[in-house]
């Protein structure tokens, strides 16, 4: 009887703990955030920065991430901007989207750059985010940020723990 009383709290504790490998997903898989779903539809890592017809070699890497937002809400629009996503490396260092690099990319490979987005209910938007990374990084993950909404309470704000593998 005494062991049974000890095992119940242990089982509850283990069921509540998060398994970090469950939070790593691949390109094309979705991150659920209330009525919104985010996904990385593709990415490219390169040592070259394209500038019109010129290609400049630098000491850094460039990571271009195709990002999609689907609004599954029935009435509410989703407002977001280019800082919605960021990259984290294997050491936990964070890299933010580079708007000037993103605008430069728009000139050579148009994708519909905007500073901010309003995705109406029942529709989707996409963009290409651009990151400049030091050459020594090896394992990259893409993460999203956002406000905690009512639907996030039920899955313990899982969208903030989700990481898209970029390697």
GUFI-661568 format. One record per atom (N, C-alpha, C): x, y, z. Coordinates in Angstrom, 3 decimals, padded with zeros to 6 digits, m for minus. Each point is the difference from the previous one (the first is absolute). Layout:
        c1        c2        c3
         X         Y         Z
...
END
This chain:
        c1        c2        c3
   000.832  m001.195   000.000
  m000.832   001.195   000.000
   000.872   001.252   000.000
   001.081  m000.019   000.786
   000.871   001.165   000.087
   000.646   000.304  m001.350
   000.383  m001.030  m000.760
   000.622   000.211  m001.313
  m000.991   000.564  m001.011
  m001.236  m000.393   000.149
  m001.051   000.511  m000.889
  m000.170   001.505   000.190
   000.041   000.465   001.233
  m000.144   001.433   000.286
   001.172   000.795  m000.555
   001.173  m000.598  m000.029
   001.171   000.676  m000.552
   000.008  m000.017  m001.522
  m000.548  m001.042  m000.592
   000.053  m000.109  m001.455
  m000.980   000.942  m000.706
  m001.111   000.305   000.615
  m000.982   000.901  m000.632
   000.598   001.386  m000.229
   000.621   000.644   001.004
   000.606   001.302  m000.281
   001.125  m000.075  m001.040
   000.757  m001.104   000.014
   001.079  m000.170  m000.974
  m000.562  m000.108  m001.419
  m001.064  m000.761  m000.167
  m000.636  m000.125  m001.318
  m000.535   001.350  m000.453
  m000.624   000.733   000.891
  m000.515   001.331  m000.354
   001.130   000.948  m000.391
   001.094  m000.051   000.732
   001.142   000.856  m000.295
   000.589  m000.333  m001.369
   000.163  m001.268  m000.299
   000.558  m000.409  m001.290
  m000.932   000.341  m001.153
  m001.309  m000.075   000.221
  m000.934   000.311  m001.080
  m000.049   001.498  m000.286
   000.355   000.812   000.988
  m000.013   001.451  m000.190
   001.313   000.536  m000.546
   001.074  m000.765   000.138
   001.282   000.497  m000.471
   000.020  m000.010  m001.521
   000.712   000.960  m000.591
   000.027   000.079  m001.459
   001.195  m000.761  m000.536
  m000.219  m000.721  m001.054
   001.054  m000.726  m000.675
   000.476   000.889  m001.134
   001.241   000.492   000.079
   000.476   000.982  m000.972
   000.051  m000.560  m001.410
   000.196  m001.304  m000.165
   000.037  m000.555  m001.353
  m001.371   000.062  m000.659
  m001.069   000.009   000.774
  m001.349   000.153  m000.564
  m000.211   001.408  m000.512
   000.798   000.939   000.447
  m000.164   001.386  m000.392
   000.827   000.365  m001.231
   000.730  m000.955  m000.554
   000.780   000.242  m001.214
  m000.765  m000.599  m001.170
  m000.307   000.860  m000.978
  m000.756  m000.449  m001.168
   000.790   000.313  m001.265
  m000.455  m000.504  m001.102
   000.682   000.197  m001.269
  m000.656   001.073  m000.856
   000.664   000.328  m001.082
  m000.534   000.949  m000.973
  m001.326  m000.547  m000.519
  m000.995   000.872  m000.093
  m001.322  m000.392  m000.479
  m000.972  m000.370   001.103
   000.506  m000.315   001.192
  m000.883  m000.298   001.118
  m000.466   001.308   000.625
  m001.131  m000.045   000.671
  m000.638   001.219   000.495
   000.171   000.203   001.497
   000.111   001.282   000.359
   000.008   000.422   001.401
  m001.360   000.623   000.259
  m000.736  m000.568   000.932
  m001.347   000.474   000.306
   000.056   001.073   001.086
  m000.598   001.166  m000.287
  m000.052   001.119   000.946
  m001.427   000.537  m000.012
  m000.815  m000.444   000.935
  m001.408   000.365   000.097
  m000.701  m000.358  m001.319
  m000.523   000.988  m000.733
  m000.667  m000.249  m001.285
   000.951   000.141  m001.187
   001.287   000.094   000.253
   000.971   000.251  m001.065
   000.972  m001.168  m000.100
   000.445  m000.265  m001.213
   000.990  m001.043  m000.212
   001.165   000.574  m000.787
   001.197  m000.212   000.518
   001.226   000.491  m000.616
   000.769  m001.183  m000.567
   000.689   000.237  m001.092
   000.857  m001.050  m000.537
   001.159   000.600  m000.776
   001.083  m000.732  m000.008
   001.136   000.323  m000.865
  m000.206  m000.874  m001.231
  m000.160   000.639  m001.162
  m000.262  m000.766  m001.218
   001.280  m000.300  m000.772
   001.106   000.617   000.405
   001.280  m000.260  m000.625
   001.063   000.902   000.601
   001.254  m000.347  m000.215
   001.097   000.840   000.469
   001.222  m000.257  m000.858
   000.893   000.977   000.022
   001.255  m000.103  m000.758
   001.096   000.621   000.842
   001.100  m000.713   000.148
   001.163   000.515   000.712
   001.108   000.167  m001.030
   000.619   001.189  m000.022
   001.003   000.284  m001.018
   001.095   000.885   000.569
   001.177  m000.059  m000.593
   001.083   000.913   000.352
  m000.034   001.228  m000.892
  m000.954   000.054  m000.900
  m000.067   001.091  m000.966
  m001.215   000.872   000.250
   000.211   001.299  m000.164
  m001.071   000.969   000.123
  m000.278   000.527  m001.394
  m001.226  m000.176  m000.471
  m000.322   000.475  m001.329
  m000.437   001.458   000.067
   000.555   000.794  m000.897
  m000.287   001.421  m000.054
  m000.244   000.339  m001.471
  m001.255  m000.105  m000.423
  m000.278   000.207  m001.408
   000.664  m001.097  m000.789
   000.877   000.351  m000.923
   000.705  m001.011  m000.789
   001.359  m000.338   000.607
   000.420   000.741   001.027
   001.292  m000.257   000.650
  m000.153  m001.039   001.104
   001.025  m000.766   000.203
   000.055  m000.924   001.129
   001.266   000.322   000.776
  m000.168   000.326   001.274
   001.113   000.406   000.835
   000.298  m001.091   001.012
   001.234  m000.450   000.089
   000.370  m001.007   000.994
   000.378   000.729   001.297
  m000.556  m000.461   001.090
   000.311   000.581   001.302
   000.471  m001.114   000.921
   000.424   000.362   001.195
   000.432  m000.995   000.979
  m001.153  m000.640   000.746
  m001.206   000.470  m000.210
  m001.169  m000.502   000.709
  m000.859  m000.885  m000.886
  m000.957  m000.674   000.641
  m001.017  m000.759  m000.713
  m001.260   000.832  m000.073
  m000.813  m000.279  m000.990
  m001.311   000.610  m000.112
  m001.018  m001.115  m000.020
  m001.024   000.141   000.803
  m001.068  m000.982   000.042
  m001.282   000.705  m000.409
  m000.600  m000.469  m001.057
  m001.262   000.542  m000.494
  m001.084  m001.012   000.326
  m001.028   000.453   000.708
  m001.063  m000.882   000.477
  m001.323   000.426  m000.611
  m000.632  m000.905  m000.739
  m001.347   000.233  m000.523
  m000.977  m000.330   001.120
  m000.790   001.000   000.395
  m000.878  m000.105   001.167
  m001.445   000.242  m000.418
  m000.918  m000.818   000.504
  m001.416   000.094  m000.370
  m000.869   000.081   001.256
  m001.018   000.846  m000.074
  m000.987   000.145   001.069
  m001.370  m000.341  m000.578
  m000.686  m000.946   000.627
  m001.374  m000.327  m000.380
  m000.910   000.416   001.147
  m001.011   000.788  m000.317
  m000.951   000.456   000.994
  m001.238  m000.886  m000.081
  m000.188  m000.854   000.990
  m001.128  m000.932   000.047
  m001.197   000.578   000.753
   000.108   001.251   000.432
  m001.093   000.637   000.737
  m001.197   000.231  m000.925
  m001.165   000.120   000.594
  m001.201   000.257  m000.785
  m000.240   001.487  m000.231
   000.442   000.847   000.931
  m000.278   001.434  m000.119
   001.205   000.911   000.218
   000.987  m000.433   000.735
   001.071   000.874   000.462
   001.190  m000.004  m000.965
   000.497   001.188  m000.331
   001.221   000.119  m000.800
   001.216  m000.221   000.901
   001.084  m000.398  m000.591
   001.242  m000.217   000.756
   001.017   001.048  m000.440
   000.434   000.831   000.943
   001.001   001.031  m000.279
   001.364  m000.524   000.427
   000.979   000.099  m000.918
   001.351  m000.461   000.309
   000.994   000.773  m000.843
   001.274  m000.110   000.357
   001.037   000.697  m000.767
   001.221  m000.908  m000.159
   001.044   000.542  m000.585
   001.192  m000.787  m000.333
   000.832  m000.421   001.208
  m000.340   000.479   001.184
   000.722  m000.438   001.198
  m000.694  m001.194   000.666
  m001.003  m000.573  m000.658
  m000.733  m001.140   000.552
   000.890  m001.232   000.170
   000.997  m000.132  m000.871
   000.854  m001.178   000.062
   001.450   000.348   000.253
   000.713  m000.938   000.583
   001.428   000.175   000.255
   000.682  m001.353  m000.082
   001.310   000.031  m000.093
   000.781  m001.232  m000.048
   000.778  m000.136   001.300
   000.095  m001.239   000.469
   000.789  m000.312   001.180
   000.982  m001.100  m000.407
   001.229   000.098   000.483
   000.985  m001.033  m000.354
   000.112  m001.030   001.123
   000.902  m000.963  m000.183
   000.137  m001.099   000.959
   000.457   000.458   001.376
   000.580   001.200   000.099
   000.445   000.506   001.303
  m001.055   000.883   000.668
  m001.099   000.277  m000.707
  m001.053   000.848   000.540
   000.095   001.453  m000.417
   000.977   000.343  m000.805
   000.141   001.384  m000.469
  m001.103   000.316  m001.007
  m000.560   001.196   000.120
  m001.144   000.423  m000.815
   000.462   000.943  m001.099
  m000.566  m000.196  m001.199
   000.272   000.855  m001.156
  m001.336   000.520  m000.531
  m000.067   001.311  m000.173
  m001.237   000.645  m000.439
   000.001   000.202  m001.513
  m001.192   000.130  m000.552
  m000.172   000.323  m001.409
   000.697   001.324  m000.302
   000.661   000.083  m001.155
   000.723   001.209  m000.417
  m000.832   000.700  m001.082
  m000.743   001.068   000.362
  m000.879   000.662  m000.974
   000.729   000.545  m001.232
   001.222   000.517   000.167
   000.706   000.528  m001.171
   000.394  m001.137  m000.949
   000.391  m001.132   000.534
   000.309  m001.158  m000.826
  m001.277  m000.533  m000.663
  m001.081   000.043   000.733
  m001.292  m000.430  m000.522
  m000.438   000.891  m001.181
   000.187   001.301   000.133
  m000.350   000.932  m001.079
   000.921  m000.176  m001.204
   001.259  m000.296   000.254
   000.951  m000.274  m001.081
  m000.420  m001.258  m000.758
  m000.430  m001.011   000.726
  m000.487  m001.223  m000.616
  m001.236   000.279  m000.856
  m000.862   000.875   000.475
  m001.215   000.361  m000.746
   000.343   000.556  m001.381
   001.096   000.750  m000.086
   000.403   000.580  m001.292
   000.464  m001.053  m000.986
   000.691  m001.033   000.482
   000.540  m001.010  m000.910
  m000.951  m001.183  m000.210
  m000.793  m000.320   001.013
  m000.932  m001.133  m000.076
  m001.316   000.413   000.655
  m000.830   000.775  m000.686
  m001.225   000.552   000.615
  m000.884  m001.070   000.641
  m000.430   000.297   001.228
  m000.886  m000.913   000.733
  m001.162   000.750   000.636
  m000.093   001.318  m000.247
  m001.108   000.780   000.559
   000.293   000.575   001.368
   001.193   000.566   000.161
   000.417   000.553   001.297
  m000.988   001.054   000.504
  m000.302  m000.066   001.282
  m000.761   001.032   000.717
   000.581   000.117   001.396
  m000.138   001.181   000.612
   000.465   000.184   001.376
  m000.874  m000.757   000.995
  m001.301  m000.023  m000.266
  m000.934  m000.691   000.889
  m001.118  m000.613  m000.832
  m000.713  m000.931   000.631
  m001.022  m000.767  m000.697
  m001.273  m000.022   000.829
  m001.121  m000.043  m000.701
  m001.292  m000.259   000.617
  m000.617  m001.115  m000.824
  m000.030  m001.191   000.574
  m000.519  m001.173  m000.700
  m001.458  m000.183   000.408
  m000.938   000.251  m000.929
  m001.422  m000.122   000.326
  m000.385  m001.425   000.385
  m001.100  m000.124   000.717
  m000.511  m001.311   000.396
  m000.194  m000.871  m001.239
   000.414  m001.252   000.107
  m000.180  m000.952  m001.083
   000.980   000.137  m001.155
   001.060   000.775   000.176
   000.970   000.176  m001.091
   001.418  m000.280   000.500
   000.966   000.189  m000.900
   001.398  m000.263   000.344
   000.892   001.062  m000.630
   001.153   000.224   000.601
   001.031   000.910  m000.502
   001.341  m000.693   000.145
   000.963   000.440  m000.799
   001.348  m000.534   000.156
   001.020   001.077  m000.305
   001.207  m000.231   000.478
   001.103   000.924  m000.228
   001.297  m000.800   000.008
   001.074   000.686  m000.233
   001.324  m000.601   000.101
   000.782   000.810   001.032
   000.434  m000.633   001.052
   000.787   000.641   001.042
   001.470  m000.251  m000.280
   000.856   000.963   000.320
   001.426  m000.098  m000.331
   000.842   000.196   001.259
   000.951  m000.892   000.197
   000.839   000.016   001.190
   001.461  m000.039  m000.409
   000.815   000.784   000.685
   001.443  m000.055  m000.191
   000.582  m000.697   001.222
   000.787  m001.049  m000.239
   000.495  m000.846   001.078
   001.508  m000.135  m000.079
   000.674  m000.116   001.136
   001.447  m000.243  m000.040
   000.293  m001.352  m000.631
   001.155  m000.119  m000.620
   000.329  m001.207  m000.761
   000.162  m001.253   000.857
   000.206   000.123   001.309
   000.235  m001.185   000.827
  m001.271  m000.702   000.474
  m001.184   000.573  m000.204
  m001.226  m000.676   000.447
  m000.273  m001.226  m000.856
  m000.519  m001.044   000.648
  m000.218  m001.253  m000.712
  m001.461  m000.438   000.012
  m000.605  m000.051   001.151
  m001.388  m000.468   000.108
  m000.909   001.179   000.271
  m000.911   000.247  m000.919
  m000.902   001.139   000.103
  m001.434  m000.468   000.176
  m000.743   000.768   000.795
  m001.418  m000.250   000.203
  m000.740   001.321  m000.168
  m001.186  m000.060  m000.589
  m000.852   001.173  m000.166
  m001.106  m000.059   001.039
  m000.237   001.131   000.676
  m001.047   000.084   001.011
  m000.877   001.217  m000.280
  m001.207  m000.017   000.556
  m000.911   001.138  m000.135
  m000.308   000.581   001.371
  m000.378   001.249  m000.020
  m000.421   000.664   001.233
  m001.395   000.576  m000.222
  m000.652   000.299   001.084
  m001.341   000.572  m000.082
  m000.611   000.117   001.379
  m001.119   000.704   000.039
  m000.725   000.161   001.259
  m000.709  m001.300   000.366
  m000.169  m000.215   001.283
  m000.756  m001.163   000.454
  m001.482   000.319  m000.169
  m000.688  m000.851  m000.743
  m001.422   000.177  m000.267
  m000.788  m001.108   000.694
  m001.314   000.144   000.046
  m000.853  m000.934   000.745
   000.233  m001.456  m000.413
   000.103  m000.282  m001.285
   000.176  m001.369  m000.467
   001.349  m000.598   000.369
   000.960   000.818   000.394
   001.325  m000.490   000.358
   000.050  m000.583   001.411
  m000.953   000.317   000.815
  m000.016  m000.459   001.386
  m000.119  m001.523   000.054
  m000.799  m000.578  m000.882
  m000.271  m001.436   000.046
   001.221  m000.853  m000.337
   000.908   000.511  m000.822
   001.206  m000.777  m000.310
   001.241   000.572   000.677
  m000.221   000.767   001.073
   001.071   000.586   000.823
   000.962   000.854  m000.833
  m000.523   000.791  m000.904
   000.762   000.947  m000.831
   001.117  m000.742  m000.759
  m000.356  m001.107  m000.590
   000.977  m000.854  m000.673
   000.665   000.698  m001.186
  m000.705   000.934  m000.668
   000.571   000.639  m001.182
   001.332   000.678   000.301
   000.198   000.441   001.217
   001.258   000.657   000.360
   001.158  m000.982   000.175
  m000.306  m001.275   000.200
   001.046  m001.016   000.152
   000.327  m000.706  m001.322
  m000.863   000.128  m000.978
   000.181  m000.701  m001.276
   001.181   000.573  m000.773
   000.790  m000.899  m000.613
   001.161   000.404  m000.785
   000.000  m000.768  m001.323
   000.212   000.733  m001.091
   000.092  m000.627  m001.316
   001.481  m000.238  m000.292
   000.362  m001.225  m000.274
   001.379  m000.387  m000.286
   000.409   000.547  m001.364
   001.106   000.736  m000.046
   000.515   000.587  m001.248
   001.358  m000.593  m000.349
   000.192  m001.282   000.107
   001.249  m000.648  m000.352
  m000.267  m001.380  m000.521
END
